[in-house]
């Protein structure tokens, strides 16, 4: 259980660090998209933002255009657990949930675990401001995060930490991403994360495994529309 908790925290940490697309300045420019900005209206036929759904071990998000079907040993977080990750708890009507998610800067969309194997998948989104979208260079931003990610993992007790920018291939398509290897309590730790823009959001998919590198196998479960 302790090893699994370390794995989960590492996944959330990596996803959060890769979501820090604040640009080169010191101001936090995250926030609502300016009304009528070109990138907001560039495709009127795009599905509106919504969380993905996991049914019968298949996750699908029409807004992001990705899905994955996992083996039976995997367990998806429930809708209630996902909302809790988004700090939404208690009795709240659907309209209030939609409004809170609409105004959130960071949104957790999916989490799935294979606890016996020590594998985990996490998907989150970061809302971008008009300024961020204009200046967005995903490769450059990921590379700028490498030293911070490495130092943060080492502060958590990971050793032999290595983080590299790489193109991550998913369903025959290439995405900007990072590959991380490290050790925690003498156990090998592997993580891949890939990032892409959808409308005024940056989506980050992070997968991790312990002991044996299962990242390529887990990536093969994904379909990109």
C-alpha positions in Angstrom: 0.0 0.0 0.0 2.8 2.4 0.8 4.5 1.7 -2.5 1.2 2.3 -4.3 0.6 5.6 -2.5 4.1 6.7 -3.6 3.2 5.8 -7.1 -0.1 7.7 -7.1 1.5 10.8 -5.6 4.2 10.6 -8.3 1.7 10.4 -11.0 -0.3 13.4 -9.7 2.9 15.3 -9.2 4.2 14.7 -12.7 0.8 15.5 -14.3 0.7 18.8 -12.3 4.2 19.8 -13.1 3.6 19.2 -16.8 0.5 21.3 -16.6 2.4 24.5 -15.5 2.2 26.3 -18.8 2.7 29.8 -17.3 5.1 31.1 -19.9 8.4 32.7 -19.1 7.1 35.5 -17.0 6.4 35.5 -13.3 2.7 36.4 -13.5 0.0 33.7 -13.3 -1.9 34.3 -16.5 -4.1 31.3 -16.2 -7.8 32.1 -16.4 -10.9 32.3 -18.6 -10.4 32.6 -22.4 -11.1 36.1 -23.8 -14.5 36.1 -25.4 -14.3 35.8 -29.2 -10.6 34.9 -29.3 -9.7 33.2 -32.6 -8.6 30.0 -31.0 -11.9 29.7 -29.1 -13.9 29.9 -32.3 -11.6 28.2 -34.7 -13.8 25.2 -34.9 -17.4 25.7 -34.2 -18.1 22.0 -34.7 -15.8 20.8 -31.9 -17.6 19.1 -29.0 -18.0 21.3 -25.9 -15.8 20.7 -22.9 -16.9 17.7 -20.8 -15.3 15.2 -18.5 -14.7 11.7 -20.0 -16.7 8.7 -18.9 -15.5 5.2 -18.0 -17.9 2.3 -18.7 -17.1 -1.4 -18.7 -13.4 -0.6 -18.4 -13.4 1.7 -21.4 -12.7 5.4 -21.0 -13.9 7.8 -23.6 -13.6 11.6 -23.9 -15.2 13.0 -27.1 -13.9 16.5 -26.3 -10.3 15.4 -26.1 -10.8 12.8 -28.9 -9.1 10.0 -26.9 -10.2 6.7 -25.4 -8.7 3.6 -23.9 -9.9 0.1 -23.1 -8.1 -1.4 -20.1 -7.8 -5.1 -19.1 -10.1 -6.3 -16.4 -7.5 -6.0 -13.7 -7.5 -2.2 -14.0 -9.9 -0.1 -11.9 -11.1 3.3 -12.9 -11.8 6.0 -10.3 -15.6 6.5 -9.9 -17.3 9.7 -10.9 -17.5 10.6 -7.2 -13.7 10.0 -6.8 -12.9 12.2 -9.8 -15.1 15.0 -8.5 -13.3 14.7 -5.2 -10.0 15.1 -6.9 -11.5 18.3 -8.3 -12.4 19.4 -4.8 -16.1 18.9 -5.5 -17.7 17.0 -2.6 -21.2 16.7 -1.1 -24.6 17.1 -2.6 -24.2 19.4 -5.7 -26.5 19.6 -8.6 -25.1 18.9 -12.1 -25.4 22.6 -13.1 -23.2 23.6 -10.2 -20.6 20.9 -11.0 -20.5 22.0 -14.7 -20.0 25.6 -13.6 -17.2 24.8 -11.1 -15.4 22.7 -13.7 -15.8 25.5 -16.3 -14.1 28.0 -14.0 -11.4 25.6 -12.8 -7.8 26.1 -14.0 -6.7 22.5 -13.4 -9.2 19.6 -14.0 -8.7 16.0 -13.2 -10.5 13.9 -15.8 -9.5 10.3 -15.4 -7.5 8.0 -13.0 -7.1 4.3 -13.3 -5.0 1.9 -11.4 -3.7 -1.7 -11.6 -2.6 -2.0 -8.0 -1.1 -5.5 -8.1 1.2 -4.6 -11.0 1.8 -1.1 -9.7 0.6 0.8 -12.7 -1.4 4.0 -12.9 -2.9 6.4 -15.5 -3.9 10.0 -14.9 -5.4 12.5 -17.3 -5.8 16.2 -16.4 -6.5 19.4 -18.3 -5.2 22.9 -17.8 -7.3 25.9 -19.0 -5.2 28.3 -21.0 -5.5 32.1 -21.3 -5.4 33.9 -24.6 -1.9 35.0 -23.8 -0.7 31.5 -23.1 -2.2 30.1 -26.3 -0.5 32.8 -28.4 2.9 32.0 -26.8 2.4 28.2 -26.5 5.3 26.0 -27.4 4.7 22.6 -25.7 8.2 21.3 -26.4 9.9 24.3 -25.0 7.7 24.3 -21.9 8.2 20.7 -21.2 12.0 21.0 -21.5 11.9 24.0 -19.2 10.2 21.8 -16.5 12.8 19.0 -16.6 15.1 20.3 -13.9 12.2 21.2 -11.6 10.6 17.8 -12.0 13.9 16.0 -11.3 14.6 18.1 -8.2 11.0 17.6 -6.9 11.2 13.8 -7.3 14.6 13.7 -5.5 13.1 15.8 -2.7 10.4 13.1 -2.4 13.0 10.4 -1.9 13.5 9.2 -5.4 17.0 8.3 -6.6 18.7 7.8 -9.9 16.2 10.2 -11.4 16.4 10.9 -15.2 13.9 13.0 -17.1 14.1 13.5 -20.9 12.0 15.2 -23.5 10.8 12.7 -26.2 8.2 12.3 -28.8 5.7 9.8 -27.5 3.9 7.7 -30.0 0.2 6.9 -29.3 -2.0 5.1 -31.8 0.4 5.9 -34.6 0.5 9.6 -33.8 3.4 11.5 -32.1 3.0 13.9 -29.2 5.4 16.1 -27.2 6.2 14.3 -23.9 8.6 13.4 -21.2 10.1 10.0 -20.1 11.1 9.6 -16.5 13.0 6.8 -14.8 13.9 6.7 -11.1 14.0 4.4 -8.1 11.9 4.6 -5.0 13.0 2.5 -2.0 15.1 0.5 -4.4 12.2 -0.2 -6.8 12.4 0.9 -10.4 9.9 3.6 -11.4 8.9 4.4 -15.0 6.7 7.2 -16.3 5.6 8.6 -19.7 3.6 11.7 -20.1 2.3 13.2 -23.3 0.6 16.6 -23.8 -1.6 18.1 -26.5 -3.8 21.1 -26.9 -7.5 20.9 -27.4 -9.4 24.1 -27.9 -8.4 26.4 -24.9 -7.1 23.4 -22.8 -3.9 21.6 -22.5 -4.4 17.9 -21.8 -1.7 15.8 -20.1 -1.8 12.0 -20.0 0.6 10.4 -17.5 1.2 6.7 -17.1 3.5 5.1 -14.5 4.6 1.6 -13.6 6.8 0.0 -10.9 9.5 -2.7 -11.2 9.0 -3.4 -14.9 8.5 -0.8 -17.6 5.0 -1.3 -18.8 4.6 2.2 -20.3 4.6 1.0 -24.0 2.0 -1.6 -23.2 -0.3 0.9 -21.4 0.1 3.4 -24.3 -1.1 0.7 -26.7 -4.5 0.7 -24.9 -5.2 4.3 -26.1 -7.0 5.3 -29.3 -6.7 8.9 -30.6 -9.4 10.2 -32.9 
